[in-house]
Amino acid sequence: MVGWAIAVHGGAGVDPNLPTERQEQAKQLLTRCLNLGIEALRSSLPAIDVVELVVRELETDPLFNSGRGSALTENGTVEMEASIMDGPGRRCGAVSGLTTVKNPVSLARLVMDKSPHSYLAFSGAEKFAKQMGVDRVENDYFITQDNVEMLKLAKEADSIVFDYRIPKVCGTGVQSPIHMNGLPISIYAPETVGCVVVDNQGRCAAATSTGGLLNKRMGRIGDSPLIGAGTYACDLCGVSCTGEGEAIIRGTLAREVGAVMEYKGLRLQEAVDFVIKERLDEGKAGLIAVSNTGEVAYGFNCVGMFRGCASENGFMEVGIWD
């Protein structure tokens, strides 16, 4: 028996001038989701069930960029993606290109539990969702007025850096300071959501869900559904990442935490710190993690990360800044 631990995140990379009202809304949502997970853990729900439960709650609330409230593509539609992984046996499921599935993380869970595959995308994932009878809605359900207005700004301005719905218009002809794969991007939405849990049996699990980049190309796939990049769980730990997807993919960030614990013998926080410092190159990102001994940790190299964590020994923290 070990003490349970849980962590949640709502994205890395926060505007330092974020209005106080927005900060409080984010903290309240993170606290609510933490308490939901804590109650489930106290009821002896397995880690894999808890991460799905918590991420479903995050997907249902439009505050962060997942499920309802997802960032819009260049065509003004929503294409969502998610993944989930169960440490025991390293079972996993992932989905991309969803346009009607109300809770992408639950479809990822069904891919893991009810299909012979690990990853389904676009029309194949939608067909599977229909076969499984999951809740499906029209694409309009996911679209918020905030994101419609932000997409309009993204298309009208030459360069916008997007930090938690607070746009900074850089001006005509001024290149964006945010780069992916060496190229400037016009807009950046960091609010991926995720949850990691270790239960009192020492079982680790992780789940991540997102709408991706605002104004992204149709068909773009980020790190969130990629096992080993945005999400990873094994016997040692569970990890969920957020931030610049292309940098996270190149660094196989989530898997690296488990790898340096296994091969370098690092403790959880040491592993998180090492990976954030050594595996992101010029990228900006953050992650949350738990270990099979009941540790909980997080790290980020950008301005802020929406996160919350708690453990059975009474520790609880919800924060945004360093």
C-alpha positions as CSV (number, residue, x, y, z in Angstrom):
1,M,0.0,0.0,0.0
2,V,1.2,3.5,-0.9
3,G,-0.4,6.9,-0.4
4,W,-2.4,8.1,-3.4
5,A,-1.5,11.3,-5.2
6,I,-3.0,13.3,-8.0
7,A,-2.1,16.3,-10.2
8,V,-4.1,18.2,-12.9
9,H,-3.1,20.9,-15.4
10,G,-4.9,23.4,-17.6
11,G,-2.0,24.4,-19.8
12,A,1.5,25.9,-19.7
13,G,2.2,29.4,-20.9
14,V,0.1,32.1,-19.2
15,D,0.0,35.8,-20.0
16,P,1.6,37.6,-17.0
17,N,-1.2,40.2,-17.2
18,L,-4.0,37.7,-17.0
19,P,-6.9,39.4,-15.3
20,T,-7.5,38.4,-11.7
21,E,-11.0,37.2,-12.5
22,R,-9.7,34.7,-15.0
23,Q,-7.0,33.5,-12.6
24,E,-9.7,32.8,-10.0
25,Q,-11.9,31.0,-12.5
26,A,-9.0,28.8,-13.4
27,K,-8.1,28.0,-9.8
28,Q,-11.7,27.2,-8.9
29,L,-12.0,24.8,-11.8
30,L,-8.7,23.1,-10.9
31,T,-9.7,22.9,-7.3
32,R,-13.1,21.4,-8.2
33,C,-11.4,18.8,-10.4
34,L,-8.8,17.9,-7.7
35,N,-11.6,17.4,-5.2
36,L,-13.5,15.2,-7.7
37,G,-10.3,13.1,-8.1
38,I,-9.6,13.0,-4.3
39,E,-13.1,11.8,-3.6
40,A,-12.8,9.0,-6.2
41,L,-9.4,7.9,-4.8
42,R,-10.8,7.8,-1.3
43,S,-13.5,5.5,-2.6
44,S,-10.8,3.2,-3.9
45,L,-11.4,3.9,-7.6
46,P,-8.5,2.7,-9.7
47,A,-6.1,5.3,-11.1
48,I,-7.2,4.8,-14.7
49,D,-10.8,5.5,-13.8
50,V,-9.8,8.6,-11.9
51,V,-7.8,10.2,-14.7
52,E,-10.7,9.7,-17.1
53,L,-13.2,11.1,-14.6
54,V,-11.2,14.2,-14.0
55,V,-10.4,14.9,-17.6
56,R,-14.0,14.5,-18.6
57,E,-14.8,17.2,-16.1
58,L,-12.2,19.5,-17.6
59,E,-13.5,18.8,-21.2
60,T,-17.0,19.7,-20.1
61,D,-16.1,23.1,-18.8
62,P,-15.4,25.6,-21.5
63,L,-12.7,27.5,-19.6
64,F,-9.7,25.5,-20.9
65,N,-8.8,24.3,-24.4
66,S,-10.4,20.8,-24.5
67,G,-13.8,19.4,-25.3
68,R,-16.3,22.3,-25.1
69,G,-14.2,25.5,-25.5
70,S,-11.6,23.9,-27.8
71,A,-9.5,26.1,-30.0
72,L,-10.7,26.6,-33.6
73,T,-9.0,25.4,-36.8
74,E,-8.3,27.7,-39.7
75,N,-11.8,26.8,-41.0
76,G,-13.5,27.8,-37.8
77,T,-14.3,24.2,-36.7
78,V,-13.0,22.1,-33.9
79,E,-10.7,19.0,-34.2
80,M,-10.0,17.5,-30.8
81,E,-7.5,14.9,-29.6
82,A,-6.9,12.9,-26.5
83,S,-5.0,10.0,-25.0
84,I,-5.0,7.8,-21.9
85,M,-2.5,5.3,-20.5
86,D,-2.7,2.7,-17.7
87,G,0.7,2.1,-16.1
88,P,0.1,-1.6,-15.3
89,G,0.8,-3.4,-18.7
90,R,1.3,0.0,-20.4
91,R,-2.1,-0.2,-22.0
92,C,-3.1,2.9,-23.9
93,G,-5.6,4.5,-26.2
94,A,-5.6,7.7,-28.3
95,V,-7.8,9.6,-30.7
96,S,-7.4,12.6,-33.1
97,G,-9.5,14.6,-35.4
98,L,-12.7,14.4,-33.4
99,T,-15.5,16.7,-34.4
100,T,-18.6,15.3,-32.6
101,V,-17.5,13.3,-29.6
102,K,-18.5,15.1,-26.4
103,N,-15.7,13.6,-24.3
104,P,-12.6,12.7,-26.3
105,V,-10.8,11.1,-23.3
106,S,-13.6,8.5,-22.9
107,L,-13.3,7.5,-26.6
108,A,-9.6,7.1,-26.1
109,R,-10.4,4.9,-23.1
110,L,-12.7,2.8,-25.4
111,V,-9.9,2.5,-28.0
112,M,-7.8,1.0,-25.2
113,D,-10.4,-1.3,-23.7
114,K,-12.7,-2.2,-26.7
115,S,-10.5,-2.2,-29.8
116,P,-7.4,-4.1,-30.9
117,H,-5.7,-0.8,-31.7
118,S,-4.0,2.0,-29.7
119,Y,-4.8,5.0,-31.9
120,L,-7.8,5.9,-34.1
121,A,-8.2,9.2,-36.0
122,F,-10.6,11.4,-38.0
123,S,-13.4,9.4,-39.8
124,G,-12.2,6.1,-38.4
125,A,-12.4,7.5,-34.8
126,E,-15.8,9.0,-35.5
127,K,-17.1,5.7,-36.9
128,F,-15.8,3.9,-33.8
129,A,-17.5,6.5,-31.6
130,K,-20.8,5.8,-33.3
131,Q,-20.4,2.1,-32.9
132,M,-19.6,2.5,-29.2
133,G,-22.6,4.6,-28.6
134,V,-20.7,7.5,-26.9
135,D,-22.3,10.9,-26.5
136,R,-22.0,12.9,-29.7
137,V,-23.1,16.4,-30.5
138,E,-23.0,18.9,-33.3
139,N,-19.6,20.7,-33.8
140,D,-21.2,24.0,-32.8
141,Y,-21.5,22.6,-29.2
142,F,-17.7,23.0,-28.8
143,I,-17.4,26.5,-30.2
144,T,-17.4,29.5,-27.8
145,Q,-17.8,33.1,-28.7
146,D,-14.4,33.8,-27.1
147,N,-12.7,31.5,-29.6
148,V,-14.7,32.8,-32.5
149,E,-13.4,36.3,-31.7
150,M,-9.9,35.1,-31.2
151,L,-9.9,33.3,-34.6
152,K,-11.1,36.5,-36.2
153,L,-8.2,38.4,-34.7
154,A,-5.8,35.7,-35.7
155,K,-6.9,36.0,-39.4
156,E,-6.9,39.8,-39.4
157,A,-3.5,40.4,-37.7
158,D,-0.2,39.5,-39.2
159,S,1.1,38.1,-35.9
160,I,-0.6,37.3,-32.6
161,V,0.8,35.5,-29.5
162,F,-2.1,33.8,-27.8
163,D,-1.8,33.3,-24.0
164,Y,-5.0,32.2,-22.3
165,R,-7.4,34.3,-24.4
166,I,-5.5,37.5,-23.9
167,P,-4.2,38.5,-27.4
168,K,-1.0,40.5,-28.0
169,V,-1.1,42.0,-31.5
170,C,2.5,42.4,-32.5
171,G,1.7,44.7,-35.4
172,T,1.9,44.5,-39.2
173,G,5.0,42.9,-40.4
174,V,6.4,42.0,-37.0
175,Q,7.3,38.4,-36.7
176,S,5.8,36.2,-34.0
177,P,8.3,35.4,-31.2
178,I,6.8,31.9,-30.9
179,H,8.3,29.3,-33.2
180,M,7.6,25.7,-33.9
181,N,10.0,23.6,-35.9
182,G,12.0,26.8,-36.5
183,L,9.1,28.6,-38.1
184,P,7.0,31.4,-36.6
185,I,3.4,30.6,-35.9
186,S,0.6,33.2,-36.0
187,I,-1.2,32.1,-32.8
188,Y,-0.5,29.8,-29.9
189,A,-3.0,28.3,-27.5
190,P,-1.4,26.5,-24.6
191,E,-4.4,25.3,-22.6
192,T,-4.2,21.6,-23.0
193,V,-5.7,19.7,-20.0
194,G,-4.4,16.6,-18.2
195,C,-4.5,14.5,-15.1
196,V,-2.1,12.0,-13.5
197,V,-2.9,9.7,-10.6
198,V,-1.3,7.0,-8.5
199,D,-3.8,5.1,-6.4
200,N,-3.1,3.4,-3.1
201,Q,-2.1,0.2,-4.9
202,G,0.7,2.0,-6.5
203,R,-0.9,2.0,-10.0
204,C,-0.1,5.0,-12.1
205,A,-2.2,6.4,-15.0
206,A,-2.2,9.5,-17.1
207,A,-4.6,11.3,-19.6
208,T,-4.4,14.4,-21.7
209,S,-6.9,16.2,-23.9
210,T,-6.9,19.3,-26.2
211,G,-8.4,21.2,-29.0
212,G,-4.9,22.0,-30.2
213,L,-3.6,25.2,-31.7
214,L,-6.0,28.1,-32.5
215,N,-6.0,28.7,-36.3
216,K,-4.1,25.4,-36.9
217,R,-4.1,23.8,-40.3
218,M,-6.8,21.2,-40.8
219,G,-5.4,17.7,-39.9
220,R,-2.6,19.0,-37.6
221,I,-1.9,16.5,-34.8
222,G,-0.1,17.7,-31.7
223,D,1.6,15.9,-28.8
224,S,-1.5,15.3,-26.6
225,P,-2.6,12.1,-28.3
226,L,0.9,10.8,-28.9
227,I,1.9,8.1,-26.3
228,G,5.4,8.9,-25.0
229,A,5.2,12.6,-26.0
230,G,2.1,14.2,-24.4
231,T,1.1,11.2,-22.3
232,Y,2.9,8.3,-20.7
233,A,2.4,5.9,-17.8
234,C,4.3,2.8,-16.7
235,D,5.0,0.9,-13.4
236,L,7.2,3.8,-12.2
237,C,5.2,6.9,-13.1
238,G,2.4,8.8,-14.9
239,V,3.0,12.0,-16.9
240,S,0.9,14.5,-18.8
241,C,2.5,17.3,-20.8
242,T,1.4,20.7,-22.1
243,G,2.9,23.5,-24.2
244,E,4.6,23.7,-27.6
245,G,3.5,20.4,-29.1
246,E,6.2,20.1,-31.7
247,A,8.9,20.5,-29.1
248,I,7.2,18.0,-26.8
249,I,7.0,15.5,-29.7
250,R,10.7,15.9,-30.6
251,G,11.8,15.4,-27.0
252,T,9.4,12.5,-26.3
253,L,8.9,14.4,-23.1
254,A,6.5,12.2,-21.1
255,R,8.4,9.0,-21.8
256,E,11.7,10.7,-20.9
257,V,10.6,11.2,-17.3
258,G,10.1,7.5,-16.9
259,A,13.3,6.7,-18.7
260,V,15.6,8.8,-16.5
261,M,13.9,7.4,-13.4
262,E,14.5,3.9,-14.7
263,Y,18.0,4.3,-16.2
264,K,19.5,7.2,-14.1
265,G,17.8,6.3,-10.9
266,L,16.4,9.8,-10.4
267,R,13.5,10.5,-8.0
268,L,10.4,12.0,-9.6
269,Q,11.0,15.7,-9.1
270,E,14.6,15.2,-10.1
271,A,13.5,13.5,-13.3
272,V,10.9,16.2,-14.1
273,D,13.5,19.0,-13.6
274,F,16.1,17.1,-15.7
275,V,13.7,16.6,-18.6
276,I,12.4,20.2,-18.6
277,K,16.0,21.5,-18.6
278,E,17.6,19.0,-21.0
279,R,15.0,17.7,-23.4
280,L,13.1,20.8,-24.7
281,D,15.9,22.5,-26.6
282,E,14.3,26.0,-27.3
283,G,10.8,24.8,-26.7
284,K,8.5,26.0,-24.0
285,A,6.4,23.4,-22.1
286,G,5.4,22.0,-18.7
287,L,4.3,18.7,-17.2
288,I,2.7,17.1,-14.2
289,A,3.8,13.7,-12.8
290,V,3.2,11.1,-10.1
291,S,5.3,8.1,-9.1
292,N,4.4,4.6,-7.8
293,T,5.6,5.6,-4.3
294,G,3.0,8.4,-4.0
295,E,5.2,11.3,-5.0
296,V,3.7,14.2,-7.1
297,A,5.7,16.7,-9.1
298,Y,5.5,19.4,-11.8
299,G,7.8,21.6,-13.8
300,F,7.7,24.2,-16.6
301,N,10.1,26.5,-18.4
302,C,7.5,29.2,-19.5
303,V,5.6,31.9,-17.8
304,G,3.2,30.0,-15.6
305,M,1.2,26.8,-15.8
306,F,-2.3,26.2,-14.6
307,R,-1.9,23.2,-12.2
308,G,-3.1,21.6,-9.0
309,C,-1.8,18.6,-7.0
310,A,-2.7,16.7,-3.8
311,S,-1.6,13.7,-1.9
312,E,-3.0,11.4,0.8
313,N,-0.8,13.0,3.5
314,G,-2.9,16.2,3.3
315,F,-0.8,18.2,0.9
316,M,-2.8,20.3,-1.6
317,E,-1.7,23.1,-3.9
318,V,-3.3,25.0,-6.7
319,G,-1.3,27.6,-8.6
320,I,-0.4,29.4,-11.8
321,W,2.9,31.1,-11.4
322,D,6.3,29.9,-10.1
